[in-house]
Amino acid sequence: EVQLVESGGGLIQPGGSLRLSCAASGFTISNNYMSWVRQAPGRGLEWVSVIYSDGSTYYADSVKGRSTISRDNSKNTLYLHMNTLRAADTAVYYCARSTWPGSDLDYWGQGTLVTVS
Amino acid sequence: QSVLTQPPSVSGAPGQRVTISCTGSSSNIGSDYDVHWYQQLPGTAPKLLIYVNSNRPSGVPDRFSGSKSGTSASLAITGLQAEDEADYYCQSYDSSLSGVVFGGGTKLTVL
């Protein structure tokens, strides 16, 4: 069974940093395209970042230069490092799987809440 | 402002049919990138509803259908039920952004 479990959220002061984790099971993350998607309170979905199976990484303009997406293949875990956090980064952060850049996000985690205040 | 444009809200009575539009541009839907739809119930993660424009994952009722034409796509829900009340999002890929793009979401109210 495919499962994604995020962790690492919490209350962070403005200007601070965090590392979110997404532990995957039931499939191999390095063979897939793994994304982070966030949702601010009462707002819509916003794509944040993706890491391709070949290791290429891409970021939304809103987090570019402040964020790093990475993975640990031995732990089958996806990460998102974010620094210089601001109030606008407050959101539930989801990790999600896709099989190629333009495909659907077929599995999502339950999300982890990041509050910058 | 989202790259893909959806109406903020739609509503319908039980048993009725509603449609939700998703309008993009030449760098996403118009470049023949597929459109996918998600349903998000309150307090839960999004759930894949329609993939590759018109395909339903296993377990999704055939009351839900999708279509795509030009730079737009649509989600249709027939035989509305109370449990369909949720937020719905369209998603595609944008070549100029090198990333996934979402619509702003549409809140469906079942009257």
Interface residues (C-beta under 8 A of the other chain):
Chain A: S35 V37 G44 L45 E46 W47 V50 Y58 Y59 A60 D61 Y94 S98 P101 G102 S103 D104 L105 D106 W108 G109 Q110 G111
Chain B: S2 Y33 D34 H36 Y38 Q40 A45 P46 K47 L48 Y51 V52 P57 D87 Y89 Q91 S92 Y93 L97 S98 G99 V100 V101 F102 G103 G104 G105
